[in-house]
Amino acid sequence: MNAKLYDRFISDLELKGYAKRSINSYVKSVRQLQRFCNKPLSKITQADLKAYWLACKTEYGWSSATLRISYSGIKLFFSITLVRKWKIFSQIRWQRKESLPTVLSTKEVRRIIGNLPTLQSKVFYLTLYSLGLRLQETINLQVGDIDKDRLIVHIRNGKGGRDRVVPLPGVTLRGLRAYYKTHRNSQWIFPALGHNQGKEAGTT
């Protein structure tokens, strides 16, 4: 029974357009709940949820961020897959810890990037910073994503599985060209970062 419910939950999330990473995280949250309650998912009650989250917070020491992920996954499962209209989901709120970001000046960023030890690290962080990308988005950049004529970059499968287009500064394009000459991988911009490092001829 639990296996079928997990399959239904995954299908429900896929139909709603959730990214694979988010789906895996939400399924994990439900599995953790089920192990804690040690009963079929269909038999879990609102009281069980309250006891579970209380234990996660007080006994396991989970952070608010971890609790919010757990809450989101479990709420989706019971609200969408099991169609439970439970009051507990409107009664519980995990406060987000707010902190001010550290903002560096352009001069400071240039100095930090300039002091990096290798061309790969310099170009990688220049690309990440100048395009406003997340770490995984930068790692996943492919040669075909770079439009050097229009000076734009296509970001595939970003947060939430969405694509977007960002402007490509000239200084970043020059850096990418210089680094590309060191590996000439036909697919990946940064092939050494978790990708196949086979060198094939290509153009950038």
QUIRAGI-V41476 format. One line per field, one symbol per residue. ss: DSSP state (H for helix, E for strand, L for the rest). phi: phi as a letter, one per 30 degrees, with the letter a starting at -180 (. if undefined). burial: 1 if it has 16 or more other ideal C-beta (glycine too) atoms within 10 Angstrom, else 0. A space follows every 10 residues. Layout:
ss->???
phi->???
burial->???
//
This chain:
ss->LHHHHHHHHH HHHHHLLLLH HHHHHHHHHH HHHHHHHLLL HHHLLHHHHH HHHHHHHHLL LLLHHHHHHH HHHHHHHHHH HLLLLLLHHH HLLLLLLLLL LLLLLHHHHH HHHHLLLLHH HHHHHHHHHH HLLLHHHHHL LEHHHEELLL LEEEELLLHH HLLEEEELLH HHHHHHHHHH LLLLLLLELL LLLLLLLLLL LLLL
phi->.ddddddddd ddddddidde dddedddedd dddddddhae edcdcddddd dddddddccc idddddddde eddddddddc dchcccdedc ccbcdddcbd ddccdedddd dddddddbde dddddddedd cicdeddddd dceddccddc hbbdcchdei iccabbdcde ddddddddde ddbhddccdb ddcicdcdcb dabb
burial->0000110011 0110000110 0110011011 0111011000 1001000110 0110010000 0100001011 1011111100 1001000110 0001000000 0000000000 0010000001 0111111111 1010001111 1110110000 0010100100 0000000100 0110110011 0010100111 1010000000 0000
//
